[in-house]
Amino acid sequence: MTARACSHRAATGDGAKSFVVLLAAVLGGLRAAGGGAGLRRALRAFETQVLERAVARGLRRHWRAAPPVLPEALLEALLEPYLAGRLGPGERRRLARLCAELCRRCAPAAAARPEALRVLGRRFAALHAAVPGLPLASSTVLPGIVLSRDFAAYCPAEGELRAVLVTEPLRPALTAPGVEFVVDAEGQYQASLRWITRRTEALVKHLQSNNVKLLLSSTKQDEVVIYYAKLYGVSVVECLLSEEMALISEITGVLPYTPFGDNMYRAITETAVASFCQPLLLGSKRCVHIGFTSVCAFQPHCLILCGPVDGVNEQHAAALQEAFTVLQQLFKTVDQREECKWKGESQNKTSDVCSCHSLPTQKQIVVENISCNSGQVSECQLKALSDETEAKILDSDKSSSPVDKQRSYSSAVLAACNTDGVTACELLDVGKGLEKTRCSIVPFKQEESCVSIAQDHSNSLIEAGSVLPVGGYFEILLHYYIQYYAKQCQQSEVAVISNVVADALLSIPKALYRTTQRDSFTKFYLKAINSLRKNRPLPGNKEGLESVYCKYQLVVSVLHCVTELLSIDLIIGVKRPVQKIEDHDSEDDF
């Protein structure tokens, strides 16, 4: 379980706590249902026959595709809810703005946003600098990169300058490693040292003649190298981290320079271009600030992260790095299986029961299998709320004909999309046109359902950029559509799995609403279910957005973990003696 949870978190950047909550709920439901080998075999059938159909034919109706440009407002709407579970309210809002600003500056062009997010997620350790002792409000974004080292030799230069990367000492050794060097006299040894000094001077002079003004080294350079670098006007930064060297190579396309070989005086072609190179004081630490010219779409910028102590900065940096991993998932898709496409096409042609049933109408209001047995909400309260809602809907049904009902619901949806300021229409509408998408979901005839659903299908189960409002929308929607499509399955074991997973999905929004007012989850659940069954827009939420891909991968990862757990037939306990830990410390050690 731990390995699966860590693997899911590493892949998506999110879902460690939700993974545990959902896994515990699924295992509890399977235990109550008397899970065995039959349910284990039915898990894969559930994923292909019910889960993917619920996503492709039901959930697809509600999500909204984010524009590829990813404006800062949308980035903040995606980042702030993610950071809410890791940071305080004031911190997450400020960091979400900084993160969005960093994304925009690193990728001014819309087409470069996916690549920029990949670089930020992979190289964030070298793209931020922590400054303890300052408030978070002092954090900012600077152009270029900030190296966490001071100059070993600093020679100011005007305009653009060329830089080389080295991964070995420039002062040649007397002999290669493992080779014996025999010295017969003191004079011979001193002559060898003079030869090394002259060769080092010639190498630095060769760098200067090739207009190299900056030397970036991952190793410690000898004092002779530093002396001649200052003499010939070459700045030197040494002992760089491997992450910093890899970042510079990636954004400049330059490989490390190898000075020694058959021809030491050959032309130096592997040079990076920098617009500026200057010292930078961050708190009490001196750093190097370099503005490299990028050869790719990614424009390097550095996040200066301020905080009261180092521990807080480390927490913020870890949260932001995972946030960039989450944003990368926004551009990923989930493809449909070939067998699912074939089944969908054949069912649309033959009007099979599994695909040609109309969605639940407004008369089907009785809420089933909602599993709200929490400590705060009783079944009696839930039934009372459900009966009250059902009575209002049934009364309205008696006073209208089917044609009038359809017209009234269509006009109600149109009015909600056009006037309501807190509906999901505006929350998911980053640009324009969501009203049309939402308002097209009106009660339809049974013979038209297959055609309309088939037209909405594409080769992707989940398209890139699919988002939903946060706050349990994904879980409640998937819960609703899993229960609906489970009723069409003839295999009893698949139906059992469907009900277990559908009920387990509600454990996540229950946990979210646990800290709010009493009965808040029950009211939200009933309002959402009634809106779904009447084809009305879902209750509005301005808390932010979340990626549908990440949420779907959470469900799939939990199902795969459950499959592995159910495949275990026997656990053998191994007894071994407890290892004694001896305390070797003494007073002399302190």
Salt bridges, closest charged atoms under 4 A:
ASP14 OD1 - ARG86 NH2 3.32
GLU47 OE2 - ARG337 NH2 3.49
GLU47 OE1 - HIS560 NE2 3.65
GLU52 OE2 - ARG337 NH1 2.17
GLU72 OE2 - ARG104 NE 2.21
GLU80 OE2 - ARG93 NE 3.43
GLU91 OE2 - HIS316 NE2 3.50
GLU101 OE2 - ARG105 NH2 2.84
GLU115 OE1 - ARG118 NH2 2.90
ASP150 OD2 - ARG286 NE 3.16
ASP222 OD2 - ARG171 NE 3.90
GLU238 OE2 - LYS220 NZ 2.91
GLU250 OE2 - ARG122 NH2 2.36
GLU250 OE1 - ARG123 NE 2.84
GLU322 OE2 - ARG9 NH2 2.75
GLU322 OE1 - ARG86 NE 3.67
GLU338 OE2 - LYS341 NZ 3.50
GLU339 OE2 - ARG337 NE 3.97
GLU368 OE1 - LYS487 NZ 3.27
ASP387 OD2 - LYS383 NZ 2.89
GLU388 OE2 - LYS392 NZ 3.77
GLU463 OE2 - ARG60 NH1 3.24
GLU475 OE2 - LYS551 NZ 2.79
GLU546 OE1 - LYS551 NZ 3.94
GLU564 OE2 - ARG4 NH2 2.57
ASP569 OD1 - ARG40 NH1 3.95
GLU582 OE1 - HIS584 NE2 3.65
